[in-house]
């Protein structure tokens, strides 16, 4: 298996964005885009919570199922911002080999307003 599945799903999501001819009455993703960012983010939050609950239940297969939902809805959020799965894969590749503490320390601190 490869990252091709992420690319293919990303292409389908992209094809459902407004202006690409997808009908919100027949496409779940087009409906999410039509409802706007708040609805997309609500689904990401719901799926994150369901992932945590599945993990707390100790059901490995349900964790896989819920993480798949979380990844999917996260990909819809990425597409909303004009991003693709490849952008996340590049960021993960950039972090590869760094310790988590090292990577965190390398982030630019946000200025106080």
Secondary structure, DSSP 8 states (H G I E B T S, - for coil): --THHHHHHHHHHHHTSTTTT--TTT-HHHHHHHH-HHHHHHHHHHHHHHHHHHHHHT-HHHHHHHHHHHHHHHHHHHHHTT--HHHHHHHHHHHTTS-HHHHHHHS------
